[in-house]
Amino acid sequence: MTEPRPVEARVESLQGTRLGFGAVAAGLLAVVAASFAGLVIGPFDIPAGDVLRELLDGVPGIDVDSGLSRTEEAVVDDLRLPRVVLGLMVGATLSLSGAAYQGAFRNPLADPYLLGIAAGAGLGATIAITEGLGDGSGLLDPVPLAAFIGGLGAVWISYLAGHIGGRSTVTLILAGVAVASFLTACQTYVLQANSDVIREVFNWILGRIATSGWNEPKLLAPYFLITLVVVLRYARALDVLAVGDEEAASLGVNPQRVRLIVVVAASLGAAAAVSVSGLIGFVGIIVPHTVRLVFGASNRVVLPLSVLFGGTFMVAADLVARSVLDGAELPIGVVTAFIGAPFFAVVLRSSRREVW
């Protein structure tokens, strides 16, 4: 019996890593704990037992008196619960997209904004706000739509520019950097010409998980599900890509096709998340890299756990953002930056070693 080649052995070692029950249980427990804390803690705290009974009362076939006043019921059902659900989906989408980008480009420093989504979304939202088309909230508000179109447009331009310059991942990344720089310059020009809306634009750019109902979760849900299904479908192929394009091709995987599908799906989800939450940085780096260090490098493990722990991280960060200041709410992007910037330095140092 012949020994497997080093490349095949490495692929087998990655694909042999399975998603364990303990890891899934830990992720689900973290989601439940963070979500429940998000429902209980706020400008005024609501007893945990009453919140639990209110949630049970919403289950078909269960009739429980929560003991909450009408105002408290409205706070739990119409304000905090939609906000927690939105935070879970935004965090899960950004983390999953970041993990997908890292797998597609074989780089632990990649994130969902690598190909210019942040710059494109920022420019789209800035133009919509300066034109007085909306305030960035609501299901039919033009600002999220403009941000979504701008983000996907930036990725499309980056792909075209990268294709013209060659089909290597390095060329594509450099194209993304160039497109992002150009679009950021355009956004700066628009802001300079419309200085009266700078505060409103920066409030959107710094990110927020704020919703007055279920409009934003409903808007994001289909894009999150599409990204989830497609990216998880290609988890095995991303493990094969980890050994390099030439080696992956020798094992029957089309690197260009896999990378295109995964990046498009991840970009779709990231653009949708940004359109409803603004630009929230570092989530796509912090969560996948932490999962990779703790649970293993296989994408069959990293991708699903990034969904669970990404949602947990976002809900926890949102809880800090709305609790740390009395009578005010800190932009959630500031919270994630406080955590993410030092973490990024650690990742940058560890990236000198092979982590795949």
C-alpha positions as CSV (number, residue, x, y, z in Angstrom):
1,M,0.0,0.0,0.0
2,T,1.5,3.3,-1.1
3,E,1.9,6.2,1.4
4,P,-0.2,9.3,0.7
5,R,1.5,12.3,-0.7
6,P,2.2,15.2,1.7
7,V,-0.5,17.3,0.1
8,E,-3.1,14.5,0.3
9,A,-2.0,13.8,3.9
10,R,-2.5,17.5,4.9
11,V,-6.0,17.6,3.2
12,E,-6.9,14.4,5.0
13,S,-5.8,15.8,8.3
14,L,-8.0,18.9,7.8
15,Q,-11.0,17.0,6.6
16,G,-10.6,14.4,9.3
17,T,-11.3,17.1,11.9
18,R,-15.0,16.8,12.8
19,L,-17.3,19.2,14.5
20,G,-17.6,17.8,18.0
21,F,-20.7,17.8,20.2
22,G,-18.9,19.7,22.9
23,A,-17.9,22.6,20.6
24,V,-21.5,22.9,19.3
25,A,-22.9,22.8,22.8
26,A,-20.5,25.5,23.9
27,G,-21.5,27.7,21.0
28,L,-25.2,27.2,21.6
29,L,-24.8,27.9,25.3
30,A,-22.9,31.1,24.5
31,V,-25.7,32.2,22.2
32,V,-28.4,31.5,24.7
33,A,-26.5,33.2,27.6
34,A,-25.7,36.3,25.5
35,S,-29.3,36.6,24.1
36,F,-30.9,36.2,27.5
37,A,-28.6,38.9,29.0
38,G,-29.5,41.2,26.1
39,L,-33.2,40.8,26.9
40,V,-32.7,41.3,30.7
41,I,-30.2,44.1,30.8
42,G,-30.8,47.6,29.5
43,P,-31.6,51.2,30.6
44,F,-33.8,49.6,33.2
45,D,-33.3,45.9,34.1
46,I,-36.2,43.5,33.9
47,P,-36.2,40.4,36.2
48,A,-34.8,37.4,34.5
49,G,-37.6,35.2,35.6
50,D,-40.2,37.5,34.2
51,V,-38.4,37.7,30.9
52,L,-38.3,33.9,30.7
53,R,-42.0,33.6,31.4
54,E,-42.7,36.2,28.8
55,L,-40.7,34.2,26.2
56,L,-42.5,31.0,27.2
57,D,-45.9,32.9,26.8
58,G,-45.0,33.4,23.2
59,V,-44.7,29.7,22.5
60,P,-47.8,28.2,20.9
61,G,-49.8,26.1,23.4
62,I,-48.2,27.7,26.4
63,D,-50.1,30.3,28.5
64,V,-48.0,31.8,31.2
65,D,-48.5,35.1,33.1
66,S,-45.1,36.9,33.0
67,G,-46.1,39.5,35.5
68,L,-44.7,42.3,33.3
69,S,-46.5,45.5,32.7
70,R,-47.7,46.4,29.2
71,T,-44.7,48.8,28.9
72,E,-42.2,46.1,30.0
73,E,-43.9,43.6,27.6
74,A,-43.4,46.0,24.7
75,V,-39.8,46.6,25.6
76,V,-39.1,42.8,25.6
77,D,-41.2,41.8,22.6
78,D,-40.9,44.9,20.3
79,L,-37.5,46.4,21.2
80,R,-35.0,44.0,22.9
81,L,-36.0,40.7,21.2
82,P,-35.7,42.1,17.6
83,R,-32.5,43.8,18.5
84,V,-31.0,40.6,19.9
85,V,-32.1,38.6,16.8
86,L,-30.6,41.3,14.5
87,G,-27.4,41.3,16.5
88,L,-27.2,37.5,16.2
89,M,-27.7,37.6,12.5
90,V,-25.3,40.5,11.8
91,G,-22.5,38.9,14.0
92,A,-23.1,35.5,12.5
93,T,-23.0,36.9,8.9
94,L,-19.9,39.0,9.3
95,S,-18.1,36.2,11.1
96,L,-19.1,33.6,8.5
97,S,-18.1,35.9,5.7
98,G,-14.8,36.6,7.3
99,A,-14.1,32.9,7.8
100,A,-15.1,32.3,4.1
101,Y,-12.7,35.0,2.9
102,Q,-9.9,33.6,5.0
103,G,-10.5,30.2,3.6
104,A,-10.8,31.4,0.0
105,F,-7.6,33.6,0.2
106,R,-5.7,31.3,2.6
107,N,-5.0,34.3,4.8
108,P,-6.0,34.7,8.5
109,L,-5.9,38.5,8.2
110,A,-8.7,38.6,5.5
111,D,-12.0,40.0,6.5
112,P,-15.4,40.7,4.8
113,Y,-14.3,44.2,3.8
114,L,-11.2,42.9,1.9
115,L,-12.6,43.7,-1.6
116,G,-14.0,47.1,-0.8
117,I,-17.4,46.3,0.6
118,A,-16.9,48.8,3.5
119,A,-15.8,51.6,1.2
120,G,-18.6,50.9,-1.4
121,A,-21.3,50.7,1.3
122,G,-20.0,53.8,2.9
123,L,-20.1,55.7,-0.3
124,G,-23.6,54.5,-1.2
125,A,-24.9,55.4,2.3
126,T,-23.2,58.8,2.2
127,I,-24.8,59.7,-1.2
128,A,-28.2,58.6,0.0
129,I,-27.9,60.6,3.2
130,T,-26.6,63.7,1.6
131,E,-29.4,63.6,-0.9
132,G,-31.9,63.5,2.0
133,L,-33.3,60.1,0.9
134,G,-33.6,58.6,4.4
135,D,-32.0,58.2,7.8
136,G,-30.8,54.6,7.6
137,S,-33.7,52.9,9.3
138,G,-36.8,51.1,8.2
139,L,-37.4,48.3,5.7
140,L,-37.9,50.6,2.7
141,D,-35.3,53.2,3.7
142,P,-33.1,54.1,0.7
143,V,-29.9,54.3,2.8
144,P,-29.6,50.5,3.4
145,L,-30.4,49.8,-0.2
146,A,-27.7,52.3,-1.4
147,A,-25.2,50.8,1.0
148,F,-26.1,47.3,-0.2
149,I,-25.7,48.2,-3.9
150,G,-22.5,50.1,-3.1
151,G,-20.9,47.2,-1.3
152,L,-21.7,44.7,-4.0
153,G,-20.6,47.1,-6.7
154,A,-17.2,47.5,-5.0
155,V,-16.7,43.8,-5.0
156,W,-17.7,43.5,-8.6
157,I,-15.3,46.2,-9.7
158,S,-12.5,44.6,-7.6
159,Y,-13.1,41.3,-9.3
160,L,-13.1,42.9,-12.8
161,A,-9.9,44.8,-12.0
162,G,-8.3,41.6,-10.5
163,H,-9.3,39.6,-13.6
164,I,-7.7,42.1,-15.9
165,G,-4.5,42.0,-14.0
166,G,-4.4,38.3,-13.7
167,R,-6.2,35.6,-11.8
168,S,-4.0,35.3,-8.8
169,T,-5.3,35.9,-5.3
170,V,-2.6,38.6,-4.7
171,T,-3.8,40.5,-7.7
172,L,-7.4,40.3,-6.6
173,I,-6.5,41.6,-3.1
174,L,-4.5,44.4,-4.5
175,A,-7.4,45.3,-6.7
176,G,-9.6,45.4,-3.7
177,V,-7.2,47.7,-1.9
178,A,-7.1,50.1,-4.9
179,V,-10.9,50.1,-5.3
180,A,-11.4,50.7,-1.6
181,S,-9.0,53.6,-1.6
182,F,-10.7,55.2,-4.6
183,L,-14.2,54.8,-3.2
184,T,-13.1,56.2,0.2
185,A,-11.7,59.2,-1.6
186,C,-15.0,59.7,-3.4
187,Q,-16.8,59.5,0.0
188,T,-14.5,62.1,1.5
189,Y,-15.2,64.4,-1.5
190,V,-19.0,64.0,-1.0
191,L,-18.7,64.7,2.7
192,Q,-16.6,67.8,2.1
193,A,-19.2,69.1,-0.3
194,N,-22.0,68.4,2.2
195,S,-20.5,69.1,5.6
196,D,-23.9,69.5,7.2
197,V,-24.5,65.8,7.2
198,I,-21.2,64.7,8.5
199,R,-22.5,63.8,11.9
200,E,-25.3,61.7,10.5
201,V,-23.0,59.9,8.1
202,F,-20.4,59.1,10.8
203,N,-23.2,57.8,13.1
204,W,-24.0,55.3,10.3
205,I,-20.3,54.5,9.6
206,L,-19.6,53.7,13.3
207,G,-22.3,51.0,13.2
208,R,-25.3,50.3,15.4
209,I,-27.6,47.4,16.1
210,A,-30.7,49.5,16.6
211,T,-34.2,48.5,15.4
212,S,-37.6,49.6,16.4
213,G,-39.2,46.3,15.3
214,W,-38.7,43.3,13.0
215,N,-38.1,45.2,9.8
216,E,-34.3,44.9,9.8
217,P,-34.2,41.2,10.9
218,K,-36.6,40.4,8.1
219,L,-34.5,42.3,5.6
220,L,-31.3,40.5,6.5
221,A,-32.7,37.0,7.1
222,P,-32.8,35.8,3.4
223,Y,-29.3,37.0,2.7
224,F,-27.9,35.4,5.8
225,L,-29.6,32.0,4.9
226,I,-28.2,32.1,1.4
227,T,-24.7,32.9,2.6
228,L,-24.9,30.2,5.3
229,V,-26.1,27.4,2.9
230,V,-23.6,28.2,0.1
231,V,-20.5,28.7,2.3
232,L,-21.1,25.6,4.4
233,R,-21.7,23.7,1.2
234,Y,-18.1,24.5,0.1
235,A,-16.4,23.9,3.5
236,R,-14.7,20.7,2.3
237,A,-13.5,22.5,-0.9
238,L,-12.0,25.3,1.1
239,D,-10.0,22.7,3.1
240,V,-8.6,21.5,-0.2
241,L,-7.8,25.0,-1.2
242,A,-5.6,25.4,1.9
243,V,-2.9,23.3,0.2
244,G,-2.6,25.7,-2.7
245,D,-4.3,26.2,-6.1
246,E,-2.1,23.8,-8.1
247,E,-2.3,21.1,-5.5
248,A,-6.1,21.6,-5.2
249,A,-6.5,21.3,-8.9
250,S,-4.5,18.0,-8.9
251,L,-7.0,16.7,-6.4
252,G,-10.0,17.5,-8.6
253,V,-11.0,20.9,-7.2
254,N,-11.4,24.0,-9.4
255,P,-9.8,26.7,-7.3
256,Q,-11.2,29.6,-9.4
257,R,-14.7,28.4,-9.4
258,V,-14.7,27.6,-5.7
259,R,-13.2,30.9,-4.8
260,L,-15.7,32.8,-7.0
261,I,-18.7,31.1,-5.5
262,V,-17.6,31.4,-1.9
263,V,-16.5,35.1,-2.3
264,V,-19.8,36.1,-4.0
265,A,-21.9,34.4,-1.3
266,A,-19.8,35.8,1.5
267,S,-19.9,39.3,-0.1
268,L,-23.7,39.1,-0.5
269,G,-24.1,38.4,3.2
270,A,-21.6,41.0,4.3
271,A,-23.1,43.7,2.1
272,A,-26.6,42.9,3.5
273,A,-25.3,43.0,7.1
274,V,-23.5,46.3,6.6
275,S,-26.6,47.8,5.0
276,V,-28.7,47.3,8.2
277,S,-26.0,47.8,10.8
278,G,-23.4,50.2,9.3
279,L,-19.7,49.4,9.3
280,I,-18.8,47.2,12.2
281,G,-15.1,46.3,12.1
282,F,-13.0,43.4,13.3
283,V,-15.8,40.9,13.8
284,G,-14.8,39.0,10.7
285,I,-11.2,38.6,12.0
286,I,-11.7,38.2,15.8
287,V,-14.2,35.4,15.8
288,P,-13.0,33.1,13.0
289,H,-9.4,33.3,14.1
290,T,-10.3,32.6,17.8
291,V,-12.4,29.6,16.7
292,R,-9.5,28.4,14.5
293,L,-7.0,28.6,17.4
294,V,-9.3,26.9,19.9
295,F,-11.1,24.2,17.9
296,G,-8.9,23.5,14.9
297,A,-8.2,24.8,11.4
298,S,-10.7,22.8,9.3
299,N,-13.3,24.9,7.7
300,R,-15.9,22.2,8.5
301,V,-15.3,23.3,12.1
302,V,-14.5,27.0,11.7
303,L,-17.4,28.0,9.5
304,P,-20.3,26.7,11.6
305,L,-18.7,27.7,14.9
306,S,-18.0,31.2,13.5
307,V,-21.8,31.5,13.0
308,L,-22.5,30.7,16.7
309,F,-19.7,32.6,18.3
310,G,-20.0,35.5,15.9
311,G,-23.7,36.1,16.9
312,T,-22.7,35.8,20.6
313,F,-19.9,38.3,20.2
314,M,-22.1,40.8,18.5
315,V,-24.9,40.6,21.0
316,A,-22.4,40.9,23.9
317,A,-20.7,44.0,22.2
318,D,-24.1,45.6,21.7
319,L,-25.0,45.0,25.3
320,V,-21.8,46.8,26.3
321,A,-22.5,49.6,23.8
322,R,-25.9,50.4,25.3
323,S,-24.9,49.9,29.0
324,V,-21.5,51.5,29.4
325,L,-22.7,55.1,29.3
326,D,-25.5,56.5,31.4
327,G,-28.3,58.0,29.2
328,A,-26.4,57.4,26.0
329,E,-25.5,54.6,23.6
330,L,-21.9,54.1,22.4
331,P,-21.6,53.1,18.7
332,I,-21.0,49.4,18.6
333,G,-18.2,49.9,16.1
334,V,-16.2,51.6,18.9
335,V,-16.7,48.6,21.2
336,T,-15.5,46.1,18.5
337,A,-12.6,48.4,17.7
338,F,-11.5,48.5,21.3
339,I,-11.4,44.7,21.4
340,G,-10.4,44.1,17.8
341,A,-7.4,46.4,17.4
342,P,-5.2,44.7,20.1
343,F,-6.5,41.3,18.9
344,F,-5.5,42.2,15.3
345,A,-1.9,42.9,16.5
346,V,-1.8,39.4,18.0
347,V,-3.1,37.9,14.8
348,L,-0.6,39.8,12.8
349,R,2.2,38.4,14.9
350,S,0.9,34.9,14.9
351,S,0.4,35.0,11.1
352,R,4.1,34.7,10.6
353,R,3.6,31.1,11.5
354,E,1.6,28.7,9.4
355,V,-1.9,28.4,10.9
356,W,-3.7,26.4,8.2
